[in-house]
Each structure stands twice: as C-alpha cells, then as structure tokens.
Amino acid sequence: MIVAFSVSPSGGSPDGSVSEAVAAAVRVVRDSGLPYELSSMFTCIEGEWDEVMAVVKRAVDVVAETSPRTSVVIKADIRPGYTGQLTAKVARVQDRLAQD
C-alpha cells in the first residue's frame, strides 16, 4: 500500500512556518527504512498496512510533542500483492506522456 499523509501542528513559528515540526515527522519516516517520497504538500510511504500506519502514528506523535493540537490528512492506495508502486505508478504515467 501507498499512503500519502500530511501532519502539521496547529501553530508554527511567528511567521507561520511549520517546517521544524514537519522535518521531525519526515525524520521518523526516513528512519523507518520504508520507501518514501517527500513533496511540498505530502509525504508518501510504501509498505504493508501495519508498518505504514505505525510510521504515520509515530510521525503524528512527534509533531504532537510540539503542539497541543495536530492536523493529519491521510490518503491510501491499497493494492494487495503489489510492491514498488511508489515509483512504478509514476513511470507508467511518464511512459504515456512520452507517447505524446
């Protein structure tokens, strides 16, 4: 499965930045050893349900340490029997675009 998630404290620095808290969450993802991709809005992580959701929970817990309120958005692509889809899905679209 692939999970795209975004976690953020309800408040950030005086300039509105939440990058410090988000970096702490991404460290959790990075240290998990699971394949992941970081974008400006979401972090995508790939693995089995229990391991992915455990990483998301740890990331949320780390952010929650910095704020009394935390926001989380999660989107999941659940396709049993498939792995390596974090990059394969993108490659399939790029192949289609190359046909243009």
Secondary structure, DSSP 8 states (H G I E B T S, - for coil): -EEEEEEEES--STTS--HHHHHHHHHHHHHHTS-EEE-SS-EEEES-HHHHHHHHHHHHHHHHTT-S-EEEEEEEE--TT--SHHHHHHHHHHHHHHT-
